Amino acid sequence: MSLLPIFLLLGILMIASVQGYVSYHVSDAYGNRRYHVSKEFENFDLEKMNNRCKQLGGYLLQPDDRQEAAYAITYAKRTGWGPFFTGITDQKSEGGFYYYNDNKPARFLVWQWFQPDNWYNEDCVEIWNTGFNDRHCGTRGRYICEVPA
């Protein structure tokens, strides 16, 4: 008997990675997608984490509209798993936020008060339960993948 149905019922998805297994919290469907939030805290690396999301068939979160951005913020608040890193960065040009996965300009950013502030050169973006925040890439944390449902 396969354990896969049991893991899916528990909302856990495990994938093979170079370091072993990575486990995720999996959201209910939102539109035509689900969100997978890593359970482990790791030093965030855009390329590495985006590749892990690709193993799931998706990519690091990049909100397509205000509703999706609001859903992600609400998800962080409801679950208590936030903050979690997204696929939004301004590594190429300070203040020029774009989606790492496809290099398109980032839109629909719902910033927390006084953010972004680029405090000591913050180039990655994380979601808190009150909005988006710029954060140092390499900081320990969770990340969120956007995956077709």
Secondary structure as UniProt FT lines:
FT   HELIX           4..9
FT   TURN            10..11
FT   STRAND          12..17
FT   TURN            18..19
FT   STRAND          20..26
FT   TURN            31..32
FT   STRAND          33..38
FT   STRAND          42..43
FT   HELIX           46..55
FT   TURN            56..57
FT   STRAND          59..60
FT   HELIX           66..79
FT   STRAND          84..89
FT   TURN            94..95
FT   STRAND          98..99
FT   TURN            100..102
FT   TURN            113..114
FT   TURN            119..120
FT   STRAND          124..128
FT   TURN            129..130
FT   STRAND          131..135
FT   TURN            137..138
FT   STRAND          140..148
//
